[in-house]
Amino acid sequence: MEIHDYLGIEAARQAIINEMILTLEGARLDVDSRHLLLVADVMTSEGEVRAIGRHGVSGTKHSILARAAFEVTVNHLLQAGIIGERDNLTGVAENIIVGQPIALGTGSVELFYIPEHE
């Protein structure tokens, strides 16, 4: 947070990346740097440094099931039921939870091959 306050969001993003690399190296874990870049991008994408947990990125998702999948499941589902909130099942996590195909990768296109007859 201090790095963000004094040097800006890009410096904070780089500090997050550096800390993740040092932490993972210290634990002798090998994680592709692209994963770390993605996490840092998500944490800083709105111009502020946000935590990954329920008080940050995961807690602010629009989907009831995506929020419930992270932690405090009963609280999220109970609150959604009380206020009549609906989940449109547009994200990956909620579709996995209910067992529906995800519109990503091979599931994102419909391709048909029609052979030409000579």
N, C-alpha and C positions, 0 to 999 in steps of 0.2 A: 504494500500500500504506500509506503514511504517513497519507493522508487517511482511509482506512478505519480505521486504528488509533486516530486521534484524534477523528474526527468521525462515524464509522459508515459503513455500507454505502450508505445513500442519498446521502450526500455524495460517496462514491467513485464511485457511478454517475453523478452529475451531472458530476463532474470528467472522467470518461471521455467523456461526451457533449460537453462543452466542448472537450476536446482534439481529438476527432474533427472537430468543426466547424471549429476553427482550422486543422487540418492540411489538410482538404479545401478550405477557402477559400484557403489559401496556395497550393494547387496549381491553383486556379481550376476545381475540380470541383464540379458541382452534384448532390448526392445528397439524396433526400427524407429529411427528418428522422426519419420513421418507421422507416427502415432503421437509422439510428444508434441510435434508442431501443431497437430490437430487439436489436442487438448488445450494447449496454450492459446490457440486461436479462439476456441469456444469460450475460454475463461475471460478473454479480453475483447471479444467481438462487439460489445456494446459500449466500448469506451471507458469502462470501469473494470477493475479486477473483481471477478466473481468466483466464489468457491464452487466446487463441483457438487457438493452435498445438497441436502434439502433446503438450506438457506440461500442457495445460489442457483446454479444452472438447473439441476434436477428438480428443485422445488418450484421453479417458475414455468415448468412446461404446461402447455395448454391442455394436454390430454390427461384425463383422470387416471387411466390405467398406467400411463408412463410415470406419473408421479407416484402412484401406489407401488409400482414395481421397484422403486428405489429403496424406500424405507417408510416406516409408519403406515403400512398398508391399510389397516383398519381405519385410522383417522381420515385418510384421504377418501376412502370409499364411503365412510359414514357421512362426512361433510358433503360430498357430492350428492349422496342420496337425500340428505336433508334439504338442500337448496334446489334439487331437481336438475343438476348439471348433466349434460349429455356428452358422450365421447363419440366423435365422428370416425374414429379408427383410421386416421390418416397417416400415422407414423409407423415406424418399424416395430418398436417395442410392443405397442398395443395390439398390432396384428399378430405378432408371435404369440402373445398371451392368449388370444382367442383362437389361434390355430388357422389363421387365414394366410393365403399367399401374400408376399410383400411385393410391391411394384418397384423393385430394384433389380439391377443386373439382368439376368435372363427372364425375370418376371415382369420387366418393364416394357417389353415390346411383344407384339404379336407378328410373327413372321411366317409367311406361307410360301412354299416353293411350288410353283406350277411349271412342270417341265414342258418344254416345247416339243411337239411331235414333228418329226421330219417327214 
